[in-house]
Structure formats: structure tokens, C-alpha cells
């Protein structure tokens, strides 16, 4: 009889996925969105994993959201047949858009007349109709049309009348919710996200223009919403894993974080105020988290053991080079005698989406027991 592997057997660095936490997070978000009367179209850029996407659909999700054409194609290859590419359409890759639109219900995003013209021409040439959202700026000021500008109404008019495209509705992303400093500020941003979209839809309809659907959402804003009246669907992604950024901002609890990086201590000199581990920038990314009064700003806290989610006070991954990571605390006493060479530790990532994209697979575990390995489809 083959002995089941544990986290003590896994070569490091490795990305550990806590299956119990994952399943709880998926179930909780699905239940919340259903209760609020909207559809859930989760963003798969966080996990890039077929097994996780299937669990989200089984919990009630209506289709998925992708951030790249490769993600969309990979999921289409595995039977996902309703996909939104929530990224302004890249006009140099319209042949790939057309190919996907011939296979599945593929929804794209535009925020300019130039993009609409190029998309429509490619669709007509191929004899297909491509589902298209209009991206609206709800305050993030990254991409999207100004909901108050007359030109935005005209673009809605053209979307509804241009051969080759089927106008799905209006879509936004309150990405500035990630930088909210307080819970009240996050609630304000979440409220504005919905209000901006409802008011823009009302202006369109007052002008005689149909708006078939309204799509909003990010994990921080959806975590605090209490009313989705008028919203058709939401598109959070990070909620499947969460991360230390979400914990520090009050979006979730530390025990809700489903992924950690398993690492090995490779150096700790006598009297030193730090230890070195084998998880560097190519395991953790270099995404600094928010300021945390209990520890210096760094790349993520260290957990107390291989099972469980409690973090050591003050101790975190303080800096990284390509393959090395430096673990330190507020003083030498925080690390003295704590990190023996060869010891394994788990580090909570600041940003789970970027960290997951650094690895080829998840080591799926319950406690310290390894259950499975799931591929991360991270092609470009």
C-alpha cells in the first residue's frame, strides 16, 4: 500500500492549496450572490485551474471571466462554453477572438469606436456575431468610457445597431476598492460602483437605448455589498483564495486564505536577525502588501506550522531576490532559534493571483496530507 504524501515530502518551493478552505470560499460566495439575486461569473485569472473552475460552476456560477485569450482558450478546450474576456479587446488578435466565438459563447469588451469598428469588421468577414460589452469607468480611471459623456451614449447606440456584434450590456470593475483605507471607504466605493452603472443604464434607456445587462464586481467590493438590485451579474475572482492584502484590508479573515507557499529554510547564521528561505521573487512575486501595524511591510507573514492558518507575530518574508527570500521580524529575538536549516515553513502571499501565476501546479492538501496535484494553466 502506497503511503499518502504529506507536506513534509514535497520539494520546495511549492504552492499549497487548502482544499477545505477553497471549498468553503466557493460555497460562501455562491450563496451570497444567489441570495442577493444576481448571477456569479467568477474571474479565473486568480486560479487559472480547470478543477477549481468546475467547482465554481457546480456551485452555481453562470460562465466564467478570463483576463487573457490564452486563459479563455484553455478553459474552452476543457468544456467551458460561456466566457467573458474582461479586457479591452486587442485589435491585433481578432483572428483569435473570431476562432473562439465560433466555438463557444465568447464575450469581449470595448470602450472605443475604433475597437468596435475593428471587431465588427472581423466578425462580419468571418460570418459570426460576437457578444460585446461596453466597459464603463466607475471611478477606477484605468479604462472605460465616461458614463456622463454624450459620446458614451452614442457608443451604446452604435453597439446596439452594428452588424457583427451582439450588445450584451455595460460592464465595470471597481479596482480602486483594493486601495480602500477603511471599511467605510470600501463600502462607499462598492455603492458607487452599482450607482454609477444604474444611473448610466437609466440615461441610456431614457434615450431609447436598450441595456440588456449590467456586470460589476471585484472581491473587495462584493465582500461588503448588501444590495445588488438592478445588477445582472458580478465577477469577483480573488475570493477563491483571498490573500494577506485582503486580510489586512478587513475583507476576510486569516483562516479564509486558501493558498500558501511552502518553503525550506536554507540559511540561518548564529545570532543573525534573519533566516533565508528558498522562496524568492519567482515564487512570491514582488507585490508589497498594505501597511500592517503588527509587522514591517513585506511579502507576506509566516504561519506557525504546516497545518492551520495562524501567523507568527511580527515575522514575515521581508525581501526577495530571484530565488532567495529573507524572513525577519522586528528584532533578532523574533527569529532566534525559530528557523533551523531544513525546517519547512508556509508563507501567506500578499497577492495570491500573482503568486499562483508563478507556479505550474497546486499541491492540494487537507491539513498536512496531500490529496492531489492540479495544473495551473499559466500560458501567455
N, C-alpha and C positions, 0 to 999 in steps of 0.2 A: 504494500500500500504506500503510495507516494505521500510524503508529508507536505501539507499545505505551507506555502511560503509565508513568512511574516516580514514586517518592515525591517527586521534585522538582516534579512537575506538579500535585500535589493541593492544593486550597485547605485552609488550616488554620484552626482545629484539626480534626484527623481522627483516627479510631480505626483503627490499623493492626493487622491480624491476620496473623501469620506462619503461612502455610499449612503449611510443613514442620513447625513446632513443634506446631501444632494436631494434625496427623495422628499425630505421634509420641506425644503425650499420650493421645489417644483409644485408640490401639493398646495402649499400655503398661498403662492401667488395665483395659481389657477382658481382656487376657491375665492380669493378676494375679488378678482376681476369678474368672475361669474356673478358674485353677489352684487357687484356694482353695475351689472347689466351691459358690459362691453365684451368684445372678443379679445383674446390674447394671441398676439402674433410675435412670439419671442425672438429676440435677436441672437443668432447663433454665433456671432463673431466672438462672444465670450468663450465658448467652449469648443467650437469647431469639431464637434464629435457627433457621429451618427447615432450612437447609442443614447446619448443624452437628448438629442432632438426627438428621437422616437418616444422617449419617456414624456417629453413635453406634449407631444401630440396625443399620447394615450391619456394624459391628464386633462385634455380638453382644448389644447391650443388649436387655433384656426390658421394653418400655414405657418411659415417662418419668415424671418427677416435676415438678410445677409448683407455684408459690407463690401464684398468683392465678388467679381464674376466667377473666380475660381471656387469660392465657397458655394455660390449658387449652383454651379455645375456639379460639384462633388455631391451636394445633397440631392440634386435632381437625379444623379446616377444611382442613388440609393432609394429612389421611390418617393421623394418629397415632391409634390406636384403643385404647390401654391406658394410661390416665393416672391417676396419683395426685395429688390436690390435698393436699399435705402441710402443711396449715394448719388449725387448728381451724375447723370449718365455721361460716360466718357465717349465723346463722338468718334474717336478713333477706333473704338471697339464695337461698333454697331453690328458688325457681322456676327460677333459672339452673342449679342443681345438677340438678334433675329433667330439664331440657331436655338437658343433656349426657349424663345417664345413659340417655336414650332413644336417643342417637346412638352412643355408644362405651362401652367398659368404663371407667366412671368411679368412682374410689375416693376416698372422703373420710375425714376424721379427726375423731373426737370424743374428749373427755376428761371429759364430764359427762353425768349423766342428763337434764338439761334439753335439751342439744343432741341427744341420742339420741331423746328423745321428739318434738322438733320435726321432726327428719329423717325418722323413721319415719312420722309423720303425713302429711308432704308426699309421701313415696313411696307410701303406701297410697292417698292421694287421686288420685295420678296413675297408679296401676296399674303401678308399676315397683318393682324391687328394687335398692337401692343398696348397692354394696360399701363396707364401712366398717371402718376400722382404729381400734383404741384407742390413743391417744397415751399413752406412759408416760414419766415423768421418770426419767432415768438419772443425774441429778446436775447437770444444767444449771439446774434450778429456774426455768424460764421458764413452760412449760406442761406438761401431762401429769399423769396420776394417780400417786399414791404407790404404788410396787409392793409395799410392805409393809402397806398399809392393807386391812382386811377389805372396805371399801366398793369397792375396786378389783376384787376377786374377784366381788362382786355385779354390778358393771357388765359384766364379762365374761359372767356368766351371762345377763344381760338382752340383751346383744348377740347371743348365740347363740340366743335364743328370741323375739326381737321381730319380728313380721311387717313386711315392708317393707325390712329390711336383711339383707345377707349379711355375716356376720362374717369378715373377711379374716385377722385376727390382730392382733398387737401391733407397734407402731412407735415408734421413739425417734430422738432426734438429740442427739449429744454436742457441742453447740455450744460448751461450755466448753473443748473441745480447742483452739479458736482462741487462747485466752489462756494456754496452757501455756507455762511459762518455760523448760523444758528438754525434751530428747528423752525422758528417762526419765519425766518427768511426763506427756508426751503418750502414751507407751506405757501408763502406768498408767490414764489416762482411757479409752483405747481398750479396754483389757482389762476395765475396769469396765462399759463400755457393753454389751459382749457378756454379761458375767457377770450383770449386773442383769436383762437380758432373759431369759436362760436360766433363772435362778432363779425369776423371776416366772412364766414358762411352766410350770415344774415344779410350782409351787404351784397353778396353775390345774388342771393335769392331775391332780394328787393329789386335787383337789376334784371330779373328774369332769367338768371343763370342757375342751372342745376348743380348742386354739390352732392354727389352720391354718397360720400362717406367722409369721416374725419378721423385721422390717425395721429395719435400723440404718444408721448411716453418715454421715460428713462427710469432706471431703477430708483434713483433718489426721489424723483417727483411722484412716482407711482406708490412709493412706500408711505407717503403722507396724504394721498388724496382720499377724500371721503365722499366725493360726488363726481361721477362720470356721465351725468345726464347730457345727452347730445353728442357724446363721443362714440364712435363706432368701434374702434379698436385701439389697443395700446401695445407698445413694442419694447418693453424692458428686456435687458439681456443679462446684466451682471448678477441679478438676483439668484441665479442657479448656484453661484459660488460665493458671492459677496467677496469682501477683502478688507484689509485693515483701514483703507480710506473710508469705506462705508461704516465701519465700526466707530472710527474717530469722529465721524460726522453724525453719529446717532441714528443712522439708517437701519442698522441691525445690531445684534449682539455678537460678541466674540465667538460664541458657540454656534453661530449661524454660518461661519466661514467654512466652506467645504473643501478648499484646496490649500495645501501647504507644500513647501519644498523640503524634501528630506535631504539632509546634508551631513557630511562627516567632518569632524574636527581634524585638521591636518597639521596644525602647529599651535602650541601654547607654551611660551617660554616662562621659566620660573620668575615670579614677580611681575610679569607683564600685565598691563591693563587691558589686554585684548587677546582673543583667540582668532585663528584663521580657519575658515571652512572652505569646502570645495564648491560652493555655490556663489558664482560671481555674476557679472552683468548678463552673461549669456544663459543664466538660469532665472534671475530675478527681474531683469530689466533695470533701468536706472530711474524709474519713476518714483520721485520722492513723495511721500505721503504728507498729509496735513500736519501742522504743529500739534504736538501732544504733550501736555504738561508733565506726564509721568516718565517721559524718555526723550532724549535728543532726537531730532528729525533724522530719519534714516530710511532703510529699505524694507523694514518690517520687523515686528517683535519675534522673539524666540519663545516657543512653547516649553512648558515644564517637563513634558515627557513625550514619548512616541504615540501615546493614545490620550485623547482628551484635548480640550481647547484652551485651557488656562495658560496665560502668558506670564513669563517672568517679569517682575517689575524692573523698570529702567533698562533692561538688557534688550538690545536689538542688533540687527545687521546694520552696521554703521556706514560702511562704504564698500564698494566693489571695484575690482578691475575686471579684466575679461573673464577669468576663471576663478579668481580668489575673492572671498568675502571676509570682511573683518567684523567680528562680533565684539561689542564693547558695551559698557554700562556707564553709569555716572561717575564711577571710580573703579580703581583696581579691585576693590573688595567685592564688587558685583560679579566679577568673573573668576576671581582667585579660587582655585580648587573645584571649579564648576564644569570646566570643559577639558576633559582629558583627551589626549590624542587618540583617535579611533572611535570616540564617542559619536553617536548619531543624534542629531537634533532636527526639529522641524521649525521652519520659518514661515510666518504668515506673510504673503505678498501684499505690498501696498496696492497693487493694481493687478487683479487676477487675470484680466483679459490679456494684458501684455505678457505676463508670466506664462500663461498657458501656451501662448504662441512661440515660446522658446523651446518647447519640448515636443517630442514625437509621439508620446503616449502618456496616458494616465495610469498610474498604479492604483487600482480601485481596491479600497480596503474597508473593512468594518473593524474598528479598533486597530489592533496591530496585525490582524490577519488579512492577507492579500486574497481578494476574491477573483480578480480578473485584470486584464490589460485592455485598454480602449485606445484606439488610434486617434491622434489629433490631426485633422486634415488641414494642414497649415501651408499649403502651396500658394504661390503667388502667380 
